[in-house]
């Protein structure tokens, strides 16, 4: 149920509504002056996303040590979840020109959102087996798309017919109440996760003379060394970190691309993404099924080839119909790409190392999700062209594709049963 609850943030806030509201209203077409430099709105959004994720990268080892040694993954998931809900709710108060306020509270909300996923992902090996991990991971993504899609449908009505909800159609209040609805939705539906999920692993006493900061980064280095012992796991991780940069950038920039290049309205973009939620649900289930039936590696390879083709198409895109078509294809492979990646990593992970390996996986994923939007923002800023920034993403997808070709899935599964020395 946590996928069902938190996907509203990833969808409405980061991908569809707030990002467009930030660039078009809070910052505006003239950009923002920061430290004497005028920064385009879309670039400022990319920098904001990246900074928030870098906060996660620098603190995750410490938090992971606290959670593991105290046996409190669930408590930290709870803390991060509800802090994120609070900071998301505060974005309701961001209006035209309040870009510093909006940046601060979005960064805090996104930091807590991303941080919570590290604790959440660590539960996957505890609730699945090697035979069904692909389906369970895919099902989680699919449920997330349903949750995000339901609220997105409600949000569309809130923007198009605010009077039905008693919302005045002035001062951007319909959009601001949409933002507030995400905080409420997330807070309410997360409750079921904390009622139903049981933490199976017990905490361990902190070693003599150690503190959480010191041991957190020591474990990060140690985990990296352990992962290096599993050659196929390490090769896949490198591939994932590269192509995930492209995926995460598309997630946070696609709506802005449609708004900036094609002049699409908030309602039009929201409708495209609503359709995308339905398609993404089907894609997550189908790709998860194909990964279990045939090969996770082959499924990822096919998805990366499609990603490369879509990025090239987006560069030349000129019509709203093309945006709709590309959006459908992206939605189909988006959730599936990430779900199958998560399950393949789980297949390669030794059972006794699930928490620390998935913590490293989450940390690496977040680092790559910071690099992607930052690169996009930098190119957009330097060349004053969002099209060039989009086509640059093909580097991430093609390099990720190249690296995964060298991964041996069968050998990786065999390595997961070997003890680490």
Legacy VTK file of the C-alpha trace (Angstrom):
# vtk DataFile Version 3.0
C-alpha trace
ASCII
DATASET POLYDATA
POINTS 421 float
0.000 0.000 0.000
2.954 2.354 0.394
3.410 2.325 -3.387
-0.280 3.237 -3.676
0.157 6.144 -1.244
3.513 7.707 -2.150
3.115 7.546 -5.934
0.857 10.594 -5.692
3.942 12.648 -4.815
6.012 11.241 -7.670
3.151 11.814 -10.100
1.295 14.991 -9.147
4.141 16.897 -7.486
7.341 15.906 -9.281
6.028 14.857 -12.691
2.798 16.606 -13.662
1.430 19.529 -11.658
3.859 21.157 -9.242
6.825 21.087 -11.622
4.808 22.945 -14.283
3.358 25.313 -11.650
6.907 25.981 -10.437
8.278 26.815 -13.892
5.262 28.683 -15.296
3.901 30.533 -12.253
6.292 30.574 -9.304
9.379 31.322 -11.436
7.813 32.398 -14.738
9.108 32.707 -18.281
11.666 35.353 -17.280
13.566 32.926 -15.084
14.991 33.613 -11.639
17.998 35.661 -10.588
20.175 33.649 -8.191
23.571 34.988 -7.079
23.438 37.512 -9.905
22.763 34.920 -12.610
19.509 34.564 -14.517
18.507 30.910 -14.553
15.735 29.574 -16.846
12.786 28.133 -14.941
13.265 24.583 -16.255
16.966 24.649 -15.343
16.172 25.915 -11.853
13.734 23.034 -11.437
16.425 20.543 -12.480
18.929 22.015 -10.032
16.316 21.917 -7.248
15.551 18.244 -7.848
19.250 17.370 -7.922
20.086 19.215 -4.707
17.291 17.478 -2.821
18.518 14.060 -3.938
22.124 14.861 -3.050
20.921 15.462 0.520
19.700 11.867 0.521
22.979 10.562 -0.864
25.057 12.243 1.847
22.851 11.209 4.788
21.587 7.768 3.727
24.616 5.796 5.036
24.143 7.306 8.492
20.396 6.725 8.528
20.858 3.195 7.237
23.251 2.430 10.082
20.787 3.808 12.629
17.901 1.825 11.171
19.798 -1.472 10.878
21.584 -1.426 14.212
18.491 -0.310 16.090
16.189 -2.626 14.085
13.899 0.282 13.231
13.484 0.318 9.440
9.748 0.621 9.912
10.060 3.555 12.331
12.304 5.452 9.960
9.948 4.751 7.091
7.175 6.246 9.241
9.249 9.323 10.134
10.320 10.056 6.570
6.835 9.432 5.225
5.024 11.887 7.479
7.697 14.574 7.341
7.359 14.393 3.558
3.581 14.799 3.881
4.079 17.889 6.051
6.552 19.565 3.688
4.376 18.727 0.682
1.390 20.365 2.356
3.404 23.533 2.946
3.903 23.905 -0.821
0.254 25.008 -0.913
1.463 28.435 0.247
3.944 28.928 -2.636
2.714 31.649 -5.011
4.131 33.731 -7.871
7.682 34.865 -7.101
8.075 32.604 -4.046
10.682 30.430 -5.734
13.065 30.344 -2.748
10.255 29.190 -0.445
9.118 26.629 -3.027
12.645 25.335 -3.607
13.299 24.839 0.113
10.124 22.940 0.900
10.151 20.909 -2.303
13.740 19.871 -1.568
12.762 18.842 1.964
9.692 16.952 0.735
11.607 15.197 -2.039
14.447 14.407 0.355
12.049 12.668 2.727
10.223 10.954 -0.150
13.454 9.563 -1.584
14.789 8.651 1.846
11.657 6.678 2.694
12.061 4.533 -0.421
15.413 3.220 0.787
13.776 1.779 3.904
10.755 0.614 1.906
12.765 -1.232 -0.769
14.645 -3.157 1.923
11.390 -4.946 2.816
11.085 -6.515 -0.675
13.333 -9.565 -0.073
11.541 -10.184 3.236
8.130 -10.535 1.580
9.120 -12.438 -1.590
11.065 -15.419 -2.941
13.487 -15.698 -5.859
10.655 -17.264 -7.879
8.155 -14.426 -7.455
10.265 -11.358 -6.730
9.753 -10.056 -10.281
5.975 -10.318 -10.055
5.820 -8.809 -6.567
8.091 -5.923 -7.546
6.059 -5.350 -10.712
2.818 -5.574 -8.734
4.117 -2.930 -6.326
4.867 -0.551 -9.194
1.481 -1.331 -10.755
-0.359 -0.565 -7.508
1.601 2.670 -7.329
0.394 3.681 -10.774
-3.190 2.927 -9.740
-2.847 5.117 -6.646
-1.183 7.934 -8.526
-3.725 7.596 -11.334
-6.785 7.762 -9.082
-5.607 10.947 -7.400
-4.510 12.354 -10.755
-8.061 11.839 -12.061
-9.431 13.681 -9.032
-6.838 16.422 -9.562
-7.917 16.844 -13.183
-11.497 17.486 -12.073
-10.251 19.869 -9.364
-8.436 21.961 -11.991
-11.145 21.860 -14.665
-14.156 22.197 -12.325
-12.916 23.676 -9.031
-16.425 24.813 -8.096
-17.401 21.166 -7.508
-14.977 21.161 -4.578
-15.878 24.637 -3.357
-12.538 26.029 -4.564
-12.508 29.622 -5.918
-11.050 29.809 -9.430
-8.563 32.561 -8.550
-4.979 33.036 -7.308
-4.093 29.596 -8.736
-6.099 28.050 -5.893
-7.239 24.981 -7.896
-3.611 23.983 -8.537
-2.592 24.805 -4.969
-5.376 22.633 -3.555
-4.241 19.855 -5.885
-0.816 20.099 -4.230
-2.416 19.956 -0.774
-4.454 16.898 -1.785
-1.237 14.940 -2.344
-0.129 15.464 1.256
-3.513 14.311 2.558
-3.693 11.285 0.235
-0.170 10.179 1.101
-0.709 10.546 4.847
-4.005 8.633 4.868
-3.128 5.652 2.682
0.307 5.115 4.222
-1.417 4.125 7.452
-2.203 0.663 6.044
1.481 -0.049 5.434
2.343 0.606 9.058
-0.553 -1.549 10.235
0.165 -4.570 8.012
3.951 -4.707 7.499
6.024 -6.504 10.125
9.780 -6.056 10.388
11.412 -9.494 10.460
15.056 -8.569 11.005
16.281 -7.733 14.496
18.634 -4.933 15.407
22.247 -5.489 16.436
24.180 -3.737 19.203
26.467 -0.943 18.027
30.146 -2.059 18.101
32.231 -0.747 20.976
33.706 2.691 20.290
31.657 3.270 17.134
29.075 5.942 16.353
26.388 5.993 13.692
28.203 8.477 11.429
31.475 6.575 11.499
29.963 3.141 11.103
27.533 4.359 8.443
30.298 5.315 6.020
32.464 2.344 7.004
29.596 0.044 6.102
29.124 1.880 2.814
32.724 1.100 1.846
32.393 -2.469 3.138
29.141 -3.014 1.221
30.780 -1.753 -1.953
33.611 -4.258 -1.451
31.081 -7.061 -0.921
29.193 -6.102 -4.075
32.464 -6.148 -6.010
32.810 -9.834 -5.048
29.605 -10.530 -7.004
30.822 -9.632 -10.475
27.492 -9.879 -12.282
25.725 -7.881 -9.584
28.379 -5.188 -9.824
28.173 -5.029 -13.628
24.396 -4.743 -13.481
24.611 -2.032 -10.820
26.892 0.059 -13.054
24.463 -0.344 -15.950
21.467 0.559 -13.779
23.102 3.683 -12.364
23.732 4.940 -15.896
20.365 4.305 -17.536
18.462 5.310 -14.403
19.826 8.836 -14.884
17.840 9.045 -18.104
14.670 7.532 -16.643
14.608 9.829 -13.618
15.186 12.883 -15.802
12.255 12.006 -18.055
10.031 11.609 -14.982
10.646 15.133 -13.685
11.073 16.952 -17.014
8.531 15.500 -19.477
5.629 17.743 -18.440
7.860 20.825 -18.528
8.982 19.830 -22.031
5.359 19.698 -23.229
4.563 23.006 -21.579
7.653 24.845 -22.849
7.879 23.451 -26.397
4.237 22.881 -27.303
2.553 25.401 -25.009
0.326 22.699 -23.507
-1.950 23.717 -20.643
-1.920 22.175 -17.179
-5.152 20.298 -17.948
-3.792 18.883 -21.228
-0.608 17.646 -19.595
-2.522 16.196 -16.676
-4.817 14.300 -19.058
-1.835 12.800 -20.902
-0.299 11.626 -17.652
-3.616 10.250 -16.434
-3.794 8.030 -19.502
-0.163 7.184 -18.851
-0.991 5.875 -15.375
-3.359 3.306 -16.867
-0.835 2.266 -19.504
1.973 2.155 -16.917
-0.080 -0.186 -14.725
-0.368 -2.639 -17.621
3.298 -2.194 -18.535
4.507 -2.931 -14.994
2.516 -6.153 -14.808
3.434 -7.325 -18.311
7.155 -6.599 -18.060
7.268 -8.166 -14.584
5.604 -11.288 -16.017
7.982 -11.404 -18.990
10.978 -11.018 -16.678
9.902 -14.038 -14.605
8.915 -16.145 -17.620
11.875 -15.366 -19.869
14.704 -13.132 -18.662
14.987 -9.948 -16.633
18.079 -8.936 -18.590
16.361 -9.335 -21.970
13.351 -7.378 -20.725
15.571 -4.487 -19.638
17.494 -4.537 -22.932
14.279 -4.250 -24.947
13.062 -1.393 -22.746
16.352 0.510 -23.172
16.180 0.201 -26.959
12.675 1.671 -26.805
13.918 4.468 -24.515
16.599 5.424 -27.062
14.050 5.546 -29.881
11.640 7.680 -27.837
14.318 10.234 -26.914
15.210 10.675 -30.593
11.534 11.056 -31.476
11.032 13.624 -28.705
13.852 15.761 -30.114
11.973 16.140 -33.410
8.489 16.309 -31.857
6.322 19.222 -33.051
2.679 18.342 -32.348
0.500 17.608 -29.350
-0.483 14.276 -30.918
3.169 13.230 -30.902
3.429 14.186 -27.229
0.416 11.971 -26.499
1.879 9.072 -28.467
5.334 9.320 -26.935
3.734 9.649 -23.502
1.882 6.350 -23.944
5.063 4.511 -24.956
7.045 6.036 -22.087
4.340 5.118 -19.594
4.336 1.518 -20.788
8.054 0.965 -20.229
8.627 3.371 -17.317
7.310 1.359 -14.396
8.343 -1.926 -15.958
11.927 -0.758 -16.461
12.317 0.190 -12.822
10.380 -2.767 -11.422
12.370 -5.337 -13.416
15.614 -3.578 -12.472
14.692 -3.814 -8.802
13.780 -7.504 -9.106
16.969 -8.392 -11.046
19.041 -6.736 -8.342
17.098 -8.819 -5.813
17.847 -12.018 -7.744
21.572 -11.237 -7.648
21.556 -10.322 -3.937
22.548 -12.891 -1.251
19.696 -13.362 1.224
21.885 -12.503 4.216
22.927 -9.187 2.634
19.550 -7.903 1.447
19.284 -4.877 3.727
22.764 -3.488 3.089
22.753 -4.300 -0.647
19.334 -2.754 -1.209
20.437 0.241 0.824
23.389 0.657 -1.521
21.087 0.120 -4.520
18.740 2.837 -3.287
21.652 5.164 -2.574
23.147 4.589 -6.013
19.763 5.041 -7.644
19.264 8.325 -5.881
22.716 9.548 -6.849
21.961 8.791 -10.492
18.583 10.513 -10.195
20.432 13.631 -9.049
23.003 13.548 -11.847
20.416 13.158 -14.625
18.262 16.233 -13.879
21.394 18.267 -13.069
22.921 17.388 -16.445
19.643 18.227 -18.176
19.441 21.583 -16.363
23.063 22.417 -17.160
22.644 21.672 -20.879
19.338 23.572 -20.993
21.044 26.535 -19.314
24.197 26.432 -21.462
22.553 25.969 -24.877
19.256 27.727 -24.114
17.473 24.783 -25.740
15.330 22.177 -24.038
15.445 20.022 -27.191
19.232 19.650 -26.949
18.846 18.778 -23.265
16.353 16.042 -24.185
18.448 14.442 -26.933
21.439 14.379 -24.565
19.582 11.748 -22.513
20.312 9.170 -25.204
23.857 8.993 -23.811
22.524 7.563 -20.533
20.260 4.995 -22.192
22.781 3.826 -24.789
25.644 3.484 -22.282
23.374 1.628 -19.870
22.375 -0.680 -22.710
26.012 -1.301 -23.598
26.969 -2.235 -20.037
24.041 -4.596 -19.431
25.001 -6.634 -22.498
27.965 -7.912 -20.476
25.791 -9.101 -17.552
25.298 -12.882 -17.265
21.948 -13.372 -15.522
22.343 -17.112 -14.858
25.793 -16.645 -13.343
24.561 -13.719 -11.260
21.835 -15.878 -9.696
24.380 -18.613 -8.961
26.730 -16.085 -7.334
23.962 -14.970 -4.962
24.136 -18.331 -3.154
27.894 -18.170 -2.599
29.211 -16.905 0.756
31.028 -13.579 0.868
34.572 -13.742 2.185
LINES 1 422
421 0 1 2 3 4 5 6 7 8 9 10 11 12 13 14 15 16 17 18 19 20 21 22 23 24 25 26 27 28 29 30 31 32 33 34 35 36 37 38 39 40 41 42 43 44 45 46 47 48 49 50 51 52 53 54 55 56 57 58 59 60 61 62 63 64 65 66 67 68 69 70 71 72 73 74 75 76 77 78 79 80 81 82 83 84 85 86 87 88 89 90 91 92 93 94 95 96 97 98 99 100 101 102 103 104 105 106 107 108 109 110 111 112 113 114 115 116 117 118 119 120 121 122 123 124 125 126 127 128 129 130 131 132 133 134 135 136 137 138 139 140 141 142 143 144 145 146 147 148 149 150 151 152 153 154 155 156 157 158 159 160 161 162 163 164 165 166 167 168 169 170 171 172 173 174 175 176 177 178 179 180 181 182 183 184 185 186 187 188 189 190 191 192 193 194 195 196 197 198 199 200 201 202 203 204 205 206 207 208 209 210 211 212 213 214 215 216 217 218 219 220 221 222 223 224 225 226 227 228 229 230 231 232 233 234 235 236 237 238 239 240 241 242 243 244 245 246 247 248 249 250 251 252 253 254 255 256 257 258 259 260 261 262 263 264 265 266 267 268 269 270 271 272 273 274 275 276 277 278 279 280 281 282 283 284 285 286 287 288 289 290 291 292 293 294 295 296 297 298 299 300 301 302 303 304 305 306 307 308 309 310 311 312 313 314 315 316 317 318 319 320 321 322 323 324 325 326 327 328 329 330 331 332 333 334 335 336 337 338 339 340 341 342 343 344 345 346 347 348 349 350 351 352 353 354 355 356 357 358 359 360 361 362 363 364 365 366 367 368 369 370 371 372 373 374 375 376 377 378 379 380 381 382 383 384 385 386 387 388 389 390 391 392 393 394 395 396 397 398 399 400 401 402 403 404 405 406 407 408 409 410 411 412 413 414 415 416 417 418 419 420
